[in-house]
Amino acid sequence: MDNHAEFKKGILFALGAHLLWGILPIYWRFIHG
């Protein structure tokens, strides 16, 4: 089991979630604005 790959996957997941929650409110406001 490659620990480094798991670590990288975790970072990518965290980054993706952070980006999503950063964009989501703007997207929501744009649609319901």
N, CA, C, O and CB atoms as a CASP TS submission, in Angstrom:
PFRMAT TS
TARGET T0000
AUTHOR 0000-0000-0000
METHOD Language model
MODEL 1
PARENT N/A
ATOM      1  N   MET     1       0.846  -1.200   0.000  1.00  0.00           N
ATOM      2  CA  MET     1       0.000   0.000   0.000  1.00  0.00           C
ATOM      3  C   MET     1       0.883   1.252   0.000  1.00  0.00           C
ATOM      4  O   MET     1       1.745   1.421   0.862  1.00  0.00           O
ATOM      5  CB  MET     1      -0.958   0.005   1.235  1.00  0.00           C
ATOM      6  N   ASP     2       0.652   2.112  -0.971  1.00  0.00           N
ATOM      7  CA  ASP     2       1.462   3.317  -1.110  1.00  0.00           C
ATOM      8  C   ASP     2       0.861   4.446  -0.272  1.00  0.00           C
ATOM      9  O   ASP     2      -0.205   4.977  -0.581  1.00  0.00           O
ATOM     10  CB  ASP     2       1.566   3.739  -2.597  1.00  0.00           C
ATOM     11  N   ASN     3       1.567   4.791   0.781  1.00  0.00           N
ATOM     12  CA  ASN     3       1.077   5.817   1.700  1.00  0.00           C
ATOM     13  C   ASN     3       1.096   7.201   1.065  1.00  0.00           C
ATOM     14  O   ASN     3       0.232   8.032   1.344  1.00  0.00           O
ATOM     15  CB  ASN     3       1.909   5.822   2.971  1.00  0.00           C
ATOM     16  N   HIS     4       2.082   7.444   0.214  1.00  0.00           N
ATOM     17  CA  HIS     4       2.239   8.753  -0.414  1.00  0.00           C
ATOM     18  C   HIS     4       1.071   9.052  -1.359  1.00  0.00           C
ATOM     19  O   HIS     4       0.606  10.189  -1.444  1.00  0.00           O
ATOM     20  CB  HIS     4       3.572   8.821  -1.180  1.00  0.00           C
ATOM     21  N   ALA     5       0.605   8.027  -2.062  1.00  0.00           N
ATOM     22  CA  ALA     5      -0.512   8.201  -2.986  1.00  0.00           C
ATOM     23  C   ALA     5      -1.781   8.549  -2.210  1.00  0.00           C
ATOM     24  O   ALA     5      -2.563   9.399  -2.636  1.00  0.00           O
ATOM     25  CB  ALA     5      -0.727   6.922  -3.833  1.00  0.00           C
ATOM     26  N   GLU     6      -1.978   7.893  -1.076  1.00  0.00           N
ATOM     27  CA  GLU     6      -3.143   8.169  -0.235  1.00  0.00           C
ATOM     28  C   GLU     6      -3.097   9.614   0.266  1.00  0.00           C
ATOM     29  O   GLU     6      -4.110  10.314   0.297  1.00  0.00           O
ATOM     30  CB  GLU     6      -3.202   7.183   0.959  1.00  0.00           C
ATOM     31  N   PHE     7      -1.902  10.035   0.655  1.00  0.00           N
ATOM     32  CA  PHE     7      -1.703  11.392   1.160  1.00  0.00           C
ATOM     33  C   PHE     7      -2.054  12.415   0.090  1.00  0.00           C
ATOM     34  O   PHE     7      -2.724  13.413   0.355  1.00  0.00           O
ATOM     35  CB  PHE     7      -0.252  11.588   1.630  1.00  0.00           C
ATOM     36  N   LYS     8      -1.580  12.143  -1.141  1.00  0.00           N
ATOM     37  CA  LYS     8      -1.826  13.050  -2.256  1.00  0.00           C
ATOM     38  C   LYS     8      -3.326  13.099  -2.581  1.00  0.00           C
ATOM     39  O   LYS     8      -3.868  14.157  -2.901  1.00  0.00           O
ATOM     40  CB  LYS     8      -1.016  12.611  -3.499  1.00  0.00           C
ATOM     41  N   LYS     9      -3.979  11.947  -2.494  1.00  0.00           N
ATOM     42  CA  LYS     9      -5.408  11.884  -2.769  1.00  0.00           C
ATOM     43  C   LYS     9      -6.180  12.714  -1.744  1.00  0.00           C
ATOM     44  O   LYS     9      -7.147  13.399  -2.075  1.00  0.00           O
ATOM     45  CB  LYS     9      -5.899  10.422  -2.760  1.00  0.00           C
ATOM     46  N   GLY    10      -5.727  12.634  -0.492  1.00  0.00           N
ATOM     47  CA  GLY    10      -6.367  13.396   0.578  1.00  0.00           C
ATOM     48  C   GLY    10      -6.233  14.895   0.353  1.00  0.00           C
ATOM     49  O   GLY    10      -7.176  15.653   0.581  1.00  0.00           O
ATOM     50  N   ILE    11      -5.058  15.317  -0.095  1.00  0.00           N
ATOM     51  CA  ILE    11      -4.824  16.737  -0.367  1.00  0.00           C
ATOM     52  C   ILE    11      -5.696  17.210  -1.524  1.00  0.00           C
ATOM     53  O   ILE    11      -6.290  18.286  -1.459  1.00  0.00           O
ATOM     54  CB  ILE    11      -3.338  16.993  -0.683  1.00  0.00           C
ATOM     55  N   LEU    12      -5.773  16.413  -2.572  1.00  0.00           N
ATOM     56  CA  LEU    12      -6.601  16.766  -3.725  1.00  0.00           C
ATOM     57  C   LEU    12      -8.065  16.866  -3.326  1.00  0.00           C
ATOM     58  O   LEU    12      -8.777  17.765  -3.774  1.00  0.00           O
ATOM     59  CB  LEU    12      -6.430  15.735  -4.848  1.00  0.00           C
ATOM     60  N   PHE    13      -8.513  15.941  -2.481  1.00  0.00           N
ATOM     61  CA  PHE    13      -9.898  15.954  -2.020  1.00  0.00           C
ATOM     62  C   PHE    13     -10.183  17.215  -1.209  1.00  0.00           C
ATOM     63  O   PHE    13     -11.221  17.854  -1.379  1.00  0.00           O
ATOM     64  CB  PHE    13     -10.198  14.701  -1.180  1.00  0.00           C
ATOM     65  N   ALA    14      -9.239  17.569  -0.315  1.00  0.00           N
ATOM     66  CA  ALA    14      -9.401  18.762   0.514  1.00  0.00           C
ATOM     67  C   ALA    14      -9.428  20.023  -0.351  1.00  0.00           C
ATOM     68  O   ALA    14     -10.239  20.923  -0.130  1.00  0.00           O
ATOM     69  CB  ALA    14      -8.267  18.853   1.552  1.00  0.00           C
ATOM     70  N   LEU    15      -8.534  20.075  -1.335  1.00  0.00           N
ATOM     71  CA  LEU    15      -8.482  21.223  -2.242  1.00  0.00           C
ATOM     72  C   LEU    15      -9.778  21.339  -3.039  1.00  0.00           C
ATOM     73  O   LEU    15     -10.324  22.430  -3.202  1.00  0.00           O
ATOM     74  CB  LEU    15      -7.279  21.102  -3.197  1.00  0.00           C
ATOM     75  N   GLY    16     -10.259  20.211  -3.529  1.00  0.00           N
ATOM     76  CA  GLY    16     -11.488  20.200  -4.304  1.00  0.00           C
ATOM     77  C   GLY    16     -12.671  20.676  -3.476  1.00  0.00           C
ATOM     78  O   GLY    16     -13.494  21.461  -3.946  1.00  0.00           O
ATOM     79  N   ALA    17     -12.749  20.194  -2.235  1.00  0.00           N
ATOM     80  CA  ALA    17     -13.837  20.590  -1.345  1.00  0.00           C
ATOM     81  C   ALA    17     -13.755  22.086  -1.047  1.00  0.00           C
ATOM     82  O   ALA    17     -14.773  22.778  -1.025  1.00  0.00           O
ATOM     83  CB  ALA    17     -13.793  19.775  -0.034  1.00  0.00           C
ATOM     84  N   HIS    18     -12.542  22.576  -0.819  1.00  0.00           N
ATOM     85  CA  HIS    18     -12.336  23.989  -0.510  1.00  0.00           C
ATOM     86  C   HIS    18     -12.764  24.858  -1.691  1.00  0.00           C
ATOM     87  O   HIS    18     -13.431  25.878  -1.517  1.00  0.00           O
ATOM     88  CB  HIS    18     -10.858  24.257  -0.154  1.00  0.00           C
ATOM     89  N   LEU    19     -12.372  24.442  -2.885  1.00  0.00           N
ATOM     90  CA  LEU    19     -12.753  25.179  -4.090  1.00  0.00           C
ATOM     91  C   LEU    19     -14.261  25.166  -4.275  1.00  0.00           C
ATOM     92  O   LEU    19     -14.864  26.184  -4.616  1.00  0.00           O
ATOM     93  CB  LEU    19     -12.065  24.587  -5.325  1.00  0.00           C
ATOM     94  N   LEU    20     -14.867  24.001  -4.046  1.00  0.00           N
ATOM     95  CA  LEU    20     -16.305  23.855  -4.211  1.00  0.00           C
ATOM     96  C   LEU    20     -17.049  24.804  -3.289  1.00  0.00           C
ATOM     97  O   LEU    20     -17.972  25.497  -3.718  1.00  0.00           O
ATOM     98  CB  LEU    20     -16.733  22.415  -3.944  1.00  0.00           C
ATOM     99  N   TRP    21     -16.646  24.839  -2.008  1.00  0.00           N
ATOM    100  CA  TRP    21     -17.338  25.699  -1.046  1.00  0.00           C
ATOM    101  C   TRP    21     -17.013  27.167  -1.267  1.00  0.00           C
ATOM    102  O   TRP    21     -17.729  28.044  -0.784  1.00  0.00           O
ATOM    103  CB  TRP    21     -16.972  25.301   0.375  1.00  0.00           C
ATOM    104  N   GLY    22     -15.922  27.440  -2.004  1.00  0.00           N
ATOM    105  CA  GLY    22     -15.611  28.822  -2.343  1.00  0.00           C
ATOM    106  C   GLY    22     -16.471  29.299  -3.506  1.00  0.00           C
ATOM    107  O   GLY    22     -16.885  30.458  -3.547  1.00  0.00           O
ATOM    108  N   ILE    23     -16.737  28.400  -4.450  1.00  0.00           N
ATOM    109  CA  ILE    23     -17.464  28.756  -5.671  1.00  0.00           C
ATOM    110  C   ILE    23     -18.979  28.644  -5.490  1.00  0.00           C
ATOM    111  O   ILE    23     -19.742  29.410  -6.080  1.00  0.00           O
ATOM    112  CB  ILE    23     -17.014  27.863  -6.825  1.00  0.00           C
ATOM    113  N   LEU    24     -19.404  27.687  -4.673  1.00  0.00           N
ATOM    114  CA  LEU    24     -20.825  27.390  -4.525  1.00  0.00           C
ATOM    115  C   LEU    24     -21.692  28.603  -4.183  1.00  0.00           C
ATOM    116  O   LEU    24     -22.706  28.814  -4.848  1.00  0.00           O
ATOM    117  CB  LEU    24     -21.000  26.356  -3.469  1.00  0.00           C
ATOM    118  N   PRO    25     -21.340  29.415  -3.173  1.00  0.00           N
ATOM    119  CA  PRO    25     -22.178  30.580  -2.843  1.00  0.00           C
ATOM    120  C   PRO    25     -22.282  31.576  -3.995  1.00  0.00           C
ATOM    121  O   PRO    25     -23.341  32.164  -4.216  1.00  0.00           O
ATOM    122  CB  PRO    25     -21.623  31.285  -1.617  1.00  0.00           C
ATOM    123  N   ILE    26     -21.187  31.767  -4.728  1.00  0.00           N
ATOM    124  CA  ILE    26     -21.180  32.686  -5.868  1.00  0.00           C
ATOM    125  C   ILE    26     -22.099  32.144  -6.966  1.00  0.00           C
ATOM    126  O   ILE    26     -22.886  32.878  -7.564  1.00  0.00           O
ATOM    127  CB  ILE    26     -19.732  32.886  -6.412  1.00  0.00           C
ATOM    128  N   TYR    27     -21.973  30.840  -7.210  1.00  0.00           N
ATOM    129  CA  TYR    27     -22.801  30.155  -8.205  1.00  0.00           C
ATOM    130  C   TYR    27     -24.278  30.266  -7.835  1.00  0.00           C
ATOM    131  O   TYR    27     -25.126  30.547  -8.681  1.00  0.00           O
ATOM    132  CB  TYR    27     -22.389  28.672  -8.328  1.00  0.00           C
ATOM    133  N   TRP    28     -24.566  30.041  -6.554  1.00  0.00           N
ATOM    134  CA  TRP    28     -25.939  30.086  -6.050  1.00  0.00           C
ATOM    135  C   TRP    28     -26.517  31.487  -6.221  1.00  0.00           C
ATOM    136  O   TRP    28     -27.659  31.649  -6.651  1.00  0.00           O
ATOM    137  CB  TRP    28     -25.990  29.660  -4.565  1.00  0.00           C
ATOM    138  N   ARG    29     -25.717  32.499  -5.880  1.00  0.00           N
ATOM    139  CA  ARG    29     -26.161  33.889  -5.988  1.00  0.00           C
ATOM    140  C   ARG    29     -26.399  34.256  -7.448  1.00  0.00           C
ATOM    141  O   ARG    29     -27.318  35.007  -7.772  1.00  0.00           O
ATOM    142  CB  ARG    29     -25.126  34.844  -5.357  1.00  0.00           C
ATOM    143  N   PHE    30     -25.551  33.710  -8.325  1.00  0.00           N
ATOM    144  CA  PHE    30     -25.672  33.988  -9.752  1.00  0.00           C
ATOM    145  C   PHE    30     -26.985  33.422 -10.302  1.00  0.00           C
ATOM    146  O   PHE    30     -27.632  34.046 -11.142  1.00  0.00           O
ATOM    147  CB  PHE    30     -24.471  33.397 -10.518  1.00  0.00           C
ATOM    148  N   ILE    31     -27.371  32.241  -9.824  1.00  0.00           N
ATOM    149  CA  ILE    31     -28.590  31.591 -10.312  1.00  0.00           C
ATOM    150  C   ILE    31     -29.841  32.212  -9.696  1.00  0.00           C
ATOM    151  O   ILE    31     -30.833  32.435 -10.390  1.00  0.00           O
ATOM    152  CB  ILE    31     -28.549  30.093 -10.007  1.00  0.00           C
ATOM    153  N   HIS    32     -29.792  32.491  -8.397  1.00  0.00           N
ATOM    154  CA  HIS    32     -30.977  32.977  -7.696  1.00  0.00           C
ATOM    155  C   HIS    32     -30.966  34.492  -7.508  1.00  0.00           C
ATOM    156  O   HIS    32     -31.895  35.067  -6.941  1.00  0.00           O
ATOM    157  CB  HIS    32     -31.090  32.300  -6.351  1.00  0.00           C
ATOM    158  N   GLY    33     -29.902  35.126  -7.991  1.00  0.00           N
ATOM    159  CA  GLY    33     -29.649  36.535  -7.809  1.00  0.00           C
ATOM    160  C   GLY    33     -30.823  37.445  -8.130  1.00  0.00           C
ATOM    161  O   GLY    33     -30.710  38.664  -8.007  1.00  0.00           O
TER
END
